């Protein structure tokens, strides 16, 4: 569902659960966002992550934001997976 452009910084946009059944470093996973976006990712306990707004949204500048989430393990060689998220921004100040 769309997020209003006046949503405060820190608003949760998505919750992600990431796990790797391997043991040791191969089972330790980290996530990051790629691309320029007003979003950031925050780790939570238990292998979950929150995607939150990192700056103000302005629908007049961008009606949507596409970001790629990359999950990578710490094995050698590192294995990874990615998924694209799309955030639609709704307008709140037009008449």
Secondary structure, DSSP 8 states (H G I E B T S, - for coil): --EETT--TT-EEEEEE------GGGG-EEEEEESS-SEEEEEETTTEEEEEE-S---TTT-SEEEEEEEEEESSSS--EEEEEEEEEEE-SS--
